[in-house]
Amino acid sequence: MRAKFILLVLMIATLLSACGSGTAAAGTPSPAPTSTSTPRPVQSPTPVIPLAILIVPANMDQATSNLYQKTVYDLTQQSGMHFQVLNALTPKDLPPGVKVVMALPPDPGIAALAAAAPHAQFLAVDIPNITAGGNISVLAANTSVDIPAFLAGYTAAMITNDYQIGMILPQGNSDAQKAMTAFKNGMIFYCGLCRPFLYPNFCITNVLTYCYPQFVQIPPSEDPSRYGGYANSLINTYSVNTIYVYPDLAVKSLMDYLGTTGVDLIGLSTPKPAPGGWVMTIRSDEIKAIQNAWPDLVAGKGGESVPSPLGIWDINPTNLSPGRQRLVQQTLDDLTAGRISTGAGQ
């Protein structure tokens, strides 16, 4: 019994010795626990989304304004940009992040705006007296005279019985002479010999010549109020049913008169109000020009004169069915691309 007691005391002593071997010696300070701090996250600045601004006059007709707004809005969406429409903008009010500014006439002060935002690109759309340079690009109206005339001759021949078409132009004008040649070539491009089924009396003596188109040239000294008399020679003497009016002569008095005669009309600007026989307008396509210019503007490339292609507008579907519209548009595309020559020279 005594032996068991001694053995138990020895075992307890051994255990106590083992437990104490890992403790620090008396008088030796224990190391202080290390405090590990978690680093605060660094906040990156919020990126500024680029902004495009369209400046439209408050009095612009709603349909045209909506067309420009939709065009620029669609472009900004494709480019991941914000879009804002304003009627006016001052240099001190240019918002941060502005990348592109487009302005329609009248001039909202493009020069001052561009100087206040050198990092942005500005596009002046049909605003006179603006020069391209620096961060200002200019979209100018198309000044071609032969392509519109060719297309007018092509379209007039397409929609007119017996190809009885004609043109009114100013006398002694070299550009108008080119347009006259292009108008005739446009008719020939559509119908070849274009021989009418029923020849008017003035054609019977020489049926192998081109009886149409017919032309009337108005002297530059003529009073515009007398232009209607010249139009009558086409309508009454030569039985012309579709007329292309050269833009220099498209004064209100003449267009109003032609609207009462029952003839079909093609021109480069739509009269207000449009005559009942109005077929279509051939003029600059600013929408397509903006779409073409957009990639360079977003890329920061500016100071260019942006060419404006031609388009067909204010189409009367009674005169020009959708199928014929496609033919006219395809011909215009081919003319613009140089696949068709007007034959009018340079």
HURA-V296731 format. One record per residue. N is the residue number from 1. PHI is phi in whole degrees, -180 to 180 (NA if undefined). NEAR is the number of other ideal C-beta (glycine too) atoms within 12 Angstrom. Layout:
# HURA-V296731
((N PHI NEAR) (N PHI NEAR))
This chain:
# HURA-V296731
((1 NA 7) (2 -65 8) (3 -66 9) (4 -65 10) (5 -64 11) (6 -65 12) (7 -64 13) (8 -66 14) (9 -64 14) (10 -66 14) (11 -65 14) (12 -64 14) (13 -65 14) (14 -63 14) (15 -63 13) (16 -64 13) (17 -67 13) (18 -66 12) (19 -68 11) (20 -83 13) (21 -70 11) (22 -94 8) (23 -88 12) (24 -68 11) (25 -66 10) (26 -58 8) (27 89 6) (28 -93 8) (29 -68 8) (30 -76 10) (31 -64 7) (32 -72 6) (33 -62 6) (34 -82 6) (35 -94 6) (36 -100 6) (37 -90 6) (38 -85 6) (39 -66 6) (40 -74 6) (41 -67 6) (42 -88 6) (43 -84 6) (44 -79 6) (45 -64 6) (46 -67 8) (47 -64 9) (48 -85 14) (49 -78 19) (50 -58 28) (51 -123 29) (52 -115 39) (53 -118 38) (54 -114 38) (55 -103 38) (56 -120 30) (57 -67 24) (58 -64 15) (59 -95 12) (60 -67 22) (61 -62 14) (62 -63 13) (63 -63 12) (64 -67 23) (65 -60 22) (66 -63 17) (67 -65 24) (68 -63 34) (69 -63 28) (70 -64 20) (71 -61 32) (72 -71 41) (73 -60 23) (74 -61 20) (75 -66 30) (76 -67 30) (77 -64 16) (78 -67 16) (79 -100 23) (80 68 15) (81 -117 27) (82 -81 23) (83 -136 29) (84 -140 28) (85 -111 29) (86 -133 28) (87 -92 19) (88 -157 19) (89 -153 31) (90 -106 16) (91 -57 22) (92 -76 12) (93 -101 20) (94 -66 28) (95 -75 24) (96 -67 16) (97 85 20) (98 -66 36) (99 -118 35) (100 -137 42) (101 -129 42) (102 -115 50) (103 -133 42) (104 -104 38) (105 -66 26) (106 -77 22) (107 -59 26) (108 -83 32) (109 99 25) (110 -55 39) (111 -60 24) (112 -68 20) (113 -63 36) (114 -65 35) (115 -68 19) (116 -79 22) (117 -134 31) (118 -65 18) (119 -83 22) (120 -104 36) (121 -108 38) (122 -117 48) (123 -126 48) (124 -93 43) (125 -99 41) (126 56 30) (127 -98 29) (128 -68 15) (129 64 14) (130 -110 31) (131 -103 19) (132 -70 27) (133 160 18) (134 64 24) (135 -105 31) (136 -114 36) (137 -106 39) (138 -125 37) (139 -103 41) (140 -107 28) (141 -66 28) (142 -74 28) (143 -107 18) (144 -62 30) (145 -107 35) (146 -84 36) (147 -66 39) (148 -60 48) (149 -67 45) (150 -59 43) (151 -65 47) (152 -64 54) (153 -65 48) (154 -62 46) (155 -70 44) (156 -61 48) (157 -63 42) (158 -66 33) (159 -102 37) (160 -112 37) (161 -60 20) (162 57 26) (163 58 38) (164 -83 36) (165 -125 46) (166 -157 44) (167 -142 45) (168 -109 49) (169 -145 41) (170 -78 32) (171 -77 21) (172 75 15) (173 -104 21) (174 -64 17) (175 -65 24) (176 -65 32) (177 -66 24) (178 -62 26) (179 -64 44) (180 -62 37) (181 -63 28) (182 -66 38) (183 -60 47) (184 -64 38) (185 -65 34) (186 -64 44) (187 -62 44) (188 -64 26) (189 -61 31) (190 -78 31) (191 -126 29) (192 68 12) (193 -70 16) (194 54 31) (195 -80 22) (196 -64 31) (197 -69 14) (198 -116 15) (199 -80 23) (200 -63 23) (201 -57 13) (202 -71 20) (203 -98 24) (204 -63 13) (205 -68 11) (206 -151 11) (207 -71 17) (208 -87 11) (209 -88 16) (210 -76 27) (211 -75 31) (212 -131 39) (213 -79 44) (214 -106 40) (215 -130 34) (216 -130 34) (217 -112 26) (218 -101 33) (219 -60 17) (220 -64 16) (221 -85 10) (222 -70 23) (223 -70 15) (224 -55 25) (225 -68 15) (226 -101 18) (227 -61 34) (228 -59 30) (229 -64 21) (230 -67 36) (231 -63 39) (232 -62 24) (233 -65 22) (234 -71 37) (235 -76 30) (236 -90 21) (237 -80 18) (238 -111 31) (239 55 29) (240 -73 40) (241 -110 33) (242 -135 45) (243 -125 49) (244 -105 50) (245 -101 51) (246 -60 40) (247 -58 33) (248 -64 26) (249 -106 36) (250 -79 38) (251 -79 27) (252 -61 20) (253 -62 21) (254 -68 37) (255 -66 35) (256 -63 23) (257 -66 30) (258 -59 39) (259 -66 28) (260 -95 18) (261 -92 24) (262 88 17) (263 -80 36) (264 -88 37) (265 -131 48) (266 -131 55) (267 -154 42) (268 -99 35) (269 -149 27) (270 -85 27) (271 -62 26) (272 -118 15) (273 -77 12) (274 -71 25) (275 -63 31) (276 -61 19) (277 -91 31) (278 -66 32) (279 -95 41) (280 -170 40) (281 -115 34) (282 -109 48) (283 -150 33) (284 -59 30) (285 -102 30) (286 -65 35) (287 -63 30) (288 -66 27) (289 -64 35) (290 -62 39) (291 -62 28) (292 -70 23) (293 -80 37) (294 -55 31) (295 -57 18) (296 -69 22) (297 -63 39) (298 -66 26) (299 -80 15) (300 85 19) (301 -97 19) (302 -140 33) (303 74 24) (304 -110 27) (305 -94 21) (306 -89 37) (307 -70 24) (308 -108 29) (309 -71 31) (310 -85 36) (311 -143 32) (312 -108 38) (313 -135 32) (314 49 27) (315 -79 26) (316 -95 25) (317 -66 15) (318 -67 15) (319 -86 28) (320 -130 32) (321 -67 17) (322 -56 12) (323 -65 13) (324 -68 27) (325 -59 24) (326 -64 16) (327 -64 23) (328 -65 39) (329 -65 28) (330 -64 20) (331 -65 33) (332 -63 35) (333 -61 22) (334 -69 21) (335 -62 36) (336 -63 31) (337 -80 14) (338 85 10) (339 -78 13) (340 -124 25) (341 -99 19) (342 -76 36) (343 72 24) (344 -97 28) (345 78 16) (346 -96 11))
